Amino acid sequence: MIDDDGWIRGDEGELLMWIPLTHRPNLHRPRNIWVAGKHETRLDLSNFVRGRSWTSCIDS
């Protein structure tokens, strides 16, 4: 879920990633069946790393 400031938060409220305003309305989410709009956005999280190891994704 995205909060009012555009942050996707983890289960304990930790900040995971920020989504720019332009992309929030048409962001594909796991529960979406269909998304249509000028700025349709899909996130590729195949190399997503969080926490203290976040810099390890730079070379991947």
ABEGO torsion letter per residue (X at the ends): XBBAAGBBBBAAGBBABBBBAAAAAABBBAABABBBEABBBBBBAAABBBEAAAAAAAAX
